[in-house]
Amino acid sequence: MSEVTVEAFLSVPACSGGVAVKRLLKRAQDEFGDRIEVITHVGRNPRWDEMNIGNAPGLVVGELVKFVGVAPDYECLVGALREAGLA
């Protein structure tokens, strides 16, 4: 069971930020394995509005919207994961 869920909200067509987010999440999955669960939403859907994501890319880490409209650097993503409870 994963410790932290990350939801990525990506645009169609893909923007450079979305491509960067995909790379970041792949790196995080490689490092943390099954301790994180990644859910990717491509294109607008009701979850975007539910989480108030106005711009892509967006990342929800745990239950908090952490990044909107930018791809964070890896250290910021890891910090958000740790803040959400990743041991």
NORZI-V661928 format. One record per run of one state. SS is the DSSP state (a for helix, b for strand, c for the rest). FROM is the first residue (numbers start at 1). TO is the last residue. If there is no record, write none. Layout:
[[SS;FROM;TO] [SS;FROM;TO]]
This chain:
[[c;1;3] [b;4;10] [c;11;15] [a;16;35] [b;36;42] [c;43;45] [a;46;50] [c;51;57] [b;58;61] [c;62;63] [b;64;68] [c;69;73] [a;74;83] [c;84;87]]
